Amino acid sequence: MDLLKVTVDGVVTMDLQENLREIERQIEQVRQVAAPDDPDDVGGPLVQVTWLTATCHYR
């Protein structure tokens, strides 16, 4: 019995196996990304700050 396949004779057939595979691929991609507070992550700064100034100075 395949739980990811539904068939209603003469009406519709749905196969959700590819959807499950895509969700599993997305989960694996998320697992591979280091957490922001991971001590093993030796990346650059997480936050950058800049100043915004108006191009026209008002009197």
C-alpha positions in Angstrom: 0.0 0.0 0.0 1.4 3.4 -1.1 0.3 6.1 1.3 1.5 8.9 -1.0 -0.7 7.8 -4.0 -4.5 8.3 -4.1 -6.6 7.1 -6.9 -10.3 7.6 -7.4 -11.2 5.4 -10.4 -12.2 7.4 -13.5 -11.8 10.8 -11.6 -8.3 11.5 -10.4 -4.9 10.1 -9.5 -2.6 12.0 -7.2 1.0 11.0 -6.5 2.7 13.0 -3.8 6.1 11.3 -3.8 7.8 14.1 -5.6 6.4 16.6 -3.1 7.8 14.6 -0.2 11.2 14.4 -2.0 11.3 18.1 -2.4 10.4 18.8 1.2 13.2 16.4 2.3 15.7 18.2 0.0 14.7 21.6 1.6 15.0 20.2 5.1 18.5 18.9 4.2 19.5 22.4 2.9 18.3 24.0 6.1 20.3 21.5 8.2 23.5 22.3 6.4 23.3 26.0 7.2 25.2 27.0 10.4 23.1 28.5 13.1 23.9 32.2 13.9 25.0 31.4 17.4 27.1 28.4 16.3 30.5 28.6 18.0 32.1 26.7 15.1 31.0 29.3 12.6 34.0 31.6 11.9 32.2 34.0 9.6 32.2 37.7 9.5 30.0 40.1 11.5 26.3 39.2 11.5 25.1 42.9 11.6 26.4 45.9 9.7 25.5 49.5 10.5 25.5 52.5 8.2 24.4 56.1 8.4 21.8 57.5 6.0 22.0 61.2 5.2 19.7 63.3 3.1 21.1 64.5 -0.2 19.3 67.9 0.1 19.9 69.9 3.2 16.9 71.8 4.4 17.3 75.3 6.0 
